[in-house]
Amino acid sequence: MKVAGIHHVSALSADIVRNHDFFTRILGMRLVKKSVNQDNPSSYHLFYADAVGTPGTDMTYFDIPMAGRTHPGVSSISNTGFRIKSEEALAYWIERFKEHGVPFGEVKKRAGRKTLTFQDFEGSRLMLVVDTGGGIDYGIPWTGADVPEEFAIVGLGPVRLTVRSGDKTARVLTDILGFKQIGSYAPEMEGMPEIIVYSAGEGGPAGEIHLEVRSDLPRERPGRGSVHHVAFRIKTYEEYEKWDVFLKGNGFTTSGEVDRHYFKAIYFREPNGILFELSTDAPGFAVDESLDSIGQTLALPPFLEPRREEIEASLRPLSINQ
């Protein structure tokens, strides 16, 4: 069995109102689901994606108002990539970031593609990557924001893992999840090993994990802006039903099968402690809302619906930009 690429990335925010503004107004992504943390329904869980919430395009944030500062380190998901379609789009985003006061780095080639790192107001470590083809190509630009369609973010790109013991994580990627090692590039810190590129599914940045080994860093102390987990795509329910048995048979402790209503999930930790999730493509975000109106009202999974009045009363107001 093999995963088919990145499904979603989930991170933490201490200010979900500003977070919503950043991802919808500045980055021009669509809020495709306004929901709650199913394990703690007194706080929001927001999903930002392409125009229709295609699997593999969504960055999600848990609302953690008291989250402290992130102390970067190993055993972390240290960067999340977003795909754009041209170098002209990269030039557009540089000017847009200047206009909105978004911190960004220099244009740099990583894994043979032009990239631009940037951060949100909480220090989320993000990156634009120019994807001109040659692999998985999905994502429908959202035209409800003021970002021109030809420059819009179309989905997730590479995800970087930073660990102390690269071999252990590499074995999980290749022997368990079905990734292939396809190359490497210069490290972010001089004197460290090259960053190794692993590819899944049809290839391309939408199916890549970049593995960075850093012996000089302590373990990350997560906080606002840090990433909670990365999820990998499982295309069919038939495959999904085999994964829990397969993982347990290979010595992993898992969450068991978890129905998140919009997808089915299985959670487990790789040897360096990073939380991985396997998520199905179906049924998707339109299971309880029309595509025209997704993300505009509070959506609750069926098991939380009887508590709607209580849950809505516990949530702070959140105005919708779209």
N, C-alpha and C positions, 0 to 999 in steps of 0.2 A: 504494500500500500504506500501511496505517496500523497503528500499535501499538494495543493494546486496554486500556492502562492500566499500572499498576505491577505487576510480577511479584514481585520481592523486592528487599530491600536487604541488602547484606553489609558488615559492619564488623569491627573488630579488637578483641581483648581480650587483656590481659596476664595475666588470672586467670580462666581458663575455668570453674573450679569456682564462684567467686563469681558469675560471669556467669550460669551455669546457675541458681543459686539465685535471682538477681534476676528473671530472666525467667519462671521457672516458679512460684516461691513468691510473690513480691511482685506481679508483673504478671499471674500466673495464666494464662500462655500454655502451650501444650502443646509439649513437645520432640517434634517429629515425625520427626526424623532425627538420629541420633548417628553421625556419619561422620568422615572425615578430609579434610584439604586434599588434593585429588587431585594437586596439583602439588608437595606436600611432605607425604607421608603420615605423617610422624612427629608431626604435630600434629592436634588435633581441628578439625572443622568442624561446628558445631551449628546446627540449624534450628528456630526457634520459630514457631508458627503457630496457626491455629484448630484445632478438634477433629479435622479430617481432612486438614489440610495443603492447603487449597484454594489454587490459584495466586492470588497477590495478597494473601496474608495472612502471608507469612513474612519474618521478620527473621533473618538468619544472622550468625554470628560465627566468624571465624578465630582460632584459638588461637596467639597470638604472645607467648610468655612474656617476652621481652626488650623488648617495645615500650615506648618512652619516652613522655613527655608529648606530647599534641597541642598544637601552636601554631596556633590558628584563623586562617583567612585566606581568600583567594579561591582559585578553582579547586578548590572543595570542595562536597561534599554536606553542607550545614550543619545540616540538621534532617530528622528522619524522623517522620512522623505516624502515629498509630494511631487507628482509628475506634471510637467508642463510640456507643450508640444514643439517648441522651437527656441532658438537662440534669441529671436526677436522678442519672445515672451519673457525671457530672462532679463533683457534690457528694460522691458516695461516694468517688471517687478522691482528692479533696482530703483527706478524713479518713484514708484509707488511707495516703497519702503521709506525713501527719503521724505516724501510728502507727509507720511503718517508717523514719522519718528520711530520707525521699527529698526532695532539694531540688526545689522547684517555684516557678514564677512566679505572676503574677496571671492571672485569667481575662480573656481579651482576644479581641475579634472579629477574625478574619482571614478574608478572602474571604467575609464575611457569616456565618461560623459561629463559635460559641464554642469557644475553644481554651485549653489549659493546657500550658505548656512544663514539662519536668522533665528530670532527669539521673539516670543510674545512678551507681554508685560510681566509675566511670572517666571520668565526664564526657561520656558519650554524649549528644548533643543530641537530645532526643525531645519529642514533643508529642501530647497527646490532642486529638481533634477530634470535636465532636458532629455526627453524620451522621444526619439525620432523613429522608433520602430525596432523591429528585430526581436520581438517577444510578445508577452501578454499585452494586449492593447484594449483597454476597456475604460469606460467612464464617459458620461455625457455632460458637457459643460453646463453649469447652471447660469442662466441668463437673467435671473431675478435680481442680481446685484449690479454694480456699476463697472465691473471688470469686463472688458470686451471678450466675446466668446472665444476668439482665437488665442487669447492669452490666459484663459482660465485654467485653474487647477482641475485636472481630470481624475485624480485618484492618488492613492498611496504609492510611494516608491520604495526604495530600499529602507530597511530598518537595521540600525547598528546595535550590536550587543557588545558591551565592554565587560571582560571577564579576566580573572587571574589565571585560570587554567583553561587554555584554549582547546586542548585535545579532548577534554571531557564534553564540552559543549559541541565540538565538531562531530563527535561520534553520535550524539543525539540527532543532530541535523541530518547527517548522512545515513546512518544505520537505522534510525527509527522513523524519521519524517520523510526521507527520500530526496533530500537536497543533494546536489552535485557541486563539488568544488570546481570553479571555472576560472579563477584568476586571483590577482591580488593587486594592491596599490600602496603607495607610500603611507607611512603611519602619520597620525595627527601630531604625535609628539616625537621629536627627533630622538633616535637611540632605541626606540621601541620596534618590535617586529612589524612587518608589513601587515596590513589589514587584509584578511582573506575573504573572498567573495564566494558565496554559496547561492545556487540558483535552484528554483523549484518550478514545477508546472511547465509552461511554454517558454520560460525564460524572460529576460528583460527586467528592468528595474522593479516592476510590480511583483516580481517573484523572487526578490533577492534579500538575503541576510548578509550583512557585512560584520565579520567577527574581528574585534579588536582585543588584543591582549595587552594589559597594562599591569606590570608588576610593581609600579611605583605608587599606586593609589590604594587607599583604604576602601572598605566596603561602602557603597553608597548609602546615605541616610536620606530616604525619600521624603519629599514634601511637595509644596505647591509647584506645579510645572513638571514634576517627574512622571515617568510612565509606569503604570501599574502592571500591564501585561500586553503581550502581542498575541494575536489570534491568527491561525492559519486556516486556509480554505479547505473544506471538505465538500465536494460537489454534490454527492448523493446521500440520501438516508441509508442506503444499503452499505456504503463505505463506513458511514458514521457508526452504525451498529456493531462494526467489527473492531473499531479503534480502542474502545475501553478494554476489551479482552486482550488485545494485542499489547497495549501499554502495560497492563498489570502482569502479563506473561513475561515482559522484559524487565520486571522489577520496579516499576514506577507505582507510586501511590497516587491515585487519581481522585477527582471529585465524584466519579461516576457520571452517568448521563444527566445533564441538566437542561431542562427546557426553558429557554429564555423568551419564548413566544415568537420572536422575530427570527430566531435561529436556535438550533440545538447545539449544546456546548459540552466539552470535556476539558477539565483543567488539570495540569500537572506541573511540577517544577523540574527543570533540568539540573544537572549536578552543581552548577554554580549558583543555584537559587533563583534564577529568573523564572517568572511564571509564564507558562505557555498555555494557550487555549486552542482547541480545535473547534471550528464553527462551521455549520452547514450553510450553504448558499441560500437555501429555502427555509421558511416561506418568504422572508423579506419584510420590508417596512410597510408595504401596502396591505398587509394582512388585516389591519384594523382601521386603515384610513385610505382615502383615495389619493392617488398620486398628486392631484391638484392641490390638496390641502394638508399633505403630510407635514408634521412638525409645528402646526399652528396651534394645536390644543394639547392639553396634557393627556398622553396615552398611557394606559395602565394595562398590564397583562391580566388575564381573566382572574387569577387567584388574588389579585389586589383590588379588583374592581369593587367588591363589596365595601372596601374601606376608603372609597374615593373622597367622601366628604371630610373624613379625618385627615387624609393625606394632603388634600388641597389646603386645608387650614394650617398645616404645619410648614408649607412651602412659602418662601418669600416671593413677592411679585417678580415676574420676568416678562418684560415687553419684547415682542417679536419684531425683528427688523423687516421681515418679508411677509 
